[in-house]
Amino acid sequence: MSAELIDAVRGRRTEQVRRLLEAGADPGTREDSSGLTVLMIAAGQADPATTGVLIAAGADVHTADSRAGATALHKACQGGDLDVTRQLVEAGAFVDAVAPTTGHTPLMDALWYKYPDLVEYLLDRGAGLKLHTHYGFSLEEHFAYELNVNTFGKDKLLRAEQLLKERRERDAETVEAQPLMAAVSAGDTGKVRELLAAGAEVDARHPMLNGFNDAHTPLLVAARDGHAEIVRLLLDAGADINAVEPCFGAVPLHKAVYNGHADITADLVVRDGIDLDFQGATNGYTPLHDALWHGYADCVTVLLDAGARLDLVGHDGKTPLDLAVEVFGADDPITERIASLAAA
């Protein structure tokens, strides 16, 4: 059935694809000769109808092809169909996915293949501008090279150049419009208090600039950087205590314990709605895992006193007890306490 599905996708026979999937064909089927999944084939062929059917059947938008490491979104940006690109992004595809062979992101491919409508869409979805290829070009150097070597489609390239300029201007304006984030980053407690009193948006997210604060809320930054009084001010102003940042998939409690801020940890764990056991997307670690991993016994104690779970397992298969033995040793009081609690 795999060969039949691949043939139907390559032939753009959407209804046949639908029937094969309903009959049990695997939506993750991969073509041996190209290394592409059927979703990548449909995306590269600019076939939104078939792409939609495959996504609805559970095709993985994250997986990479087995030759170049590109995703279906890369292929969509080579194929040039905006509907396909939108379908993939709305299904969760990473706009900044990096191909391991070239270092290209989907945006780089959309620029290279001269699709300004795709460029505009990806820029609006926060695609990064400060990323580099694996052969030494920044995105902007890569685009400048493209402008220099191309004669065909110059008008499309110039439109894309204007879109890049407009995005840089919007980013600068967004940073300027977020004085609360600037005050939090500077640790300026007085300014934070003043801005909150004036109605500053407490959960505004920093723009995606390929920097340390990308898509962070002020609380995530304050918890990470150890600004305890600012953390309290933000929480009292209604900041989302479980806000997740998209890079590591961490919440403020991860940020606090990862950096050893026991005072902030203690403030967070007693707040209404706190998720003590949130598992980060990168490694599946809970805040307790992180506190143990980095050897912050005082943060570990706060989490244990608050009732953090001991049965959750990271992506490496380790429980908190495993990490306690590894970091502190089997005879350390922290390890003994965790072992006793786990046994109970």
C-alpha positions, 0 to 999 in steps of 0.5 A: 500500500505504501507504493500506491500511496506515494504514487497517488500523492505524486499524481496529485490524486487527492481522493485516492490518497484519502481512500488509501489513508482510510483503508489503513495506509500510513500517513508517515510513508517515506519514499526510499529513493528521495527520502521524502515523506508523502507530506513533503512530496505534497508540500513540495508539489504545492498541493494544498488539497493533498497536504490537508488530507495528510495532515488530518490523517496525522502526518508528522509536520516536524520530521525531516527528510532522510537525505538533507534533513529538511522538513515539510515546511522547507518543501512548501517554501520551495514549492511556493504555495501559501495555502500549503505553508499556512496549513503546515504552520497552523498544524504546528510546524516550526517556522525556524526549523533548520536543515542540518545539511545547509542550515537553511530555515524555511524563510531562507528557502522562501527567499531563495525560491523568490516567493514574497507572499511566503516571505511575508507570511513567515515574517508575520509568524515571527521567523528569525532574521539573525540565523546563519547557514552552515556555510557561513552566511547570515540570512541577510548575507545569504539574501544579498548574495541572491540579489547579486547573482539573480537576473530572473525574478528581480522584482520578487526579490526586491519585494522580499527585500522591502518586507525584510526591511519592514519587519526589522522596523516593526521589531524595533518599534515593538521593543520600543513599545515594551518599556516594562520588559526593558525595566525588568531586564535592567532590574529596575524595580522602581520603574517596574512598579511605576509602569505596572501602576500605569497599566503596562501589559504584564504578559507582553512577549518580547519579539523574536530577535534570536536573543535570550529574551525571545518570546519571554514574558517579563515574569520569565525574565525576572525569574531567570535573572533573579529579580525577586522583588520584581517577580513579586510585583509582576505576580501581584499584577496578575502575571501568568505564573505558568507562561511557557517560553518556546525555546526550551518549553520552560515556565518561570519555575524552571527559570528560577530553580535552573539558576538557583534562585531559592527565594523566587522559587519559594515565592512561586510555589505558594501562588495560586495556580502554580504547576509544580510539575510542568515538564519542559519540551526540550528534555521532559524535566520538571523544575525538581529535575532541573534543581537537582541537575544543577545541584541547588539543594535549597531549591530542591528543598522548597520544591519537596516541601511544596509537594513536587512529584517524584515519579515523573521521568525526563526524556533521558529516563531519569527520575528525580531520585536518579538525578539526586544520586548522580549529583549529590550522592546516595548518602546525601540528606537530599537523596535520602529524603527523596528516596524516603518520600518516593518509597512512601 
